[in-house]
Amino acid sequence: MQGFAQRSGSSYANYWQSYLNGWHQFHACRLTEAVESFSTAVEMQYIGYATVIIDAYAGLALSQQLLGRWEKANELVGKMLDFAGTMDDAHCLAMAQSSQARIKLLQGDLSAALLWAQSLVMEPDLGSLFFWLENPWINKSRILLAEGSENNLEKAGELLQALKEISDKGNFICQQRDINILQAL
């Protein structure tokens, strides 16, 4: 993709290349490089798809959080929520709010994260599990597991089983990995 993006000079190809490189760098735990790539994708936000931009914001905020840059992560979450608010798309808003809850959880604010998790009523489907870094239903499971009550552990188990069945149909390996790890908890 990178070679094509460079040869073609296409802004659209560069946007995708930046997002996909950020996704790859994040999963390889090269967070500084992920920040660079996700930043480029976010700067090109008016070229691409809203879902990809929300995911790039999520990856950027998460990378900043994991690098210990809490304030920057919170600032990016605010920008992501503003961007998502301009879209007339419930899934984009759910992704942005999920990312905010995930950052809150990482910052130790379980009550704020749990409040969001309890408010998510949308049902997952095959398309929503594609390859996104930020998946509201997997994140809801993380939060329910972190809360740890018997009721929430049961809800998380049921949700993870449903997600596993959907991701198995789509052969979504990255989602399957996250689901399997969470089920092991």
Protein Blocks (a to p, Z undefined) as FASTA:
>chain_A
ZZmmmmnopaklmmmmmmmmmmmmmmnopaklmmmmmmmmmmmmmmmcfklmmmmmmmmm
mmmmmnopaklmmmmmmmmmmmmmmpccfklmmmmmmmmmmmmmmnopamlmmmmmmmpm
bdcdfklmmmpfbdfklmmmmmmmmnopaklmmmmmmmmmmmmmmmmmnopaklmmmmmm
mmmZZ
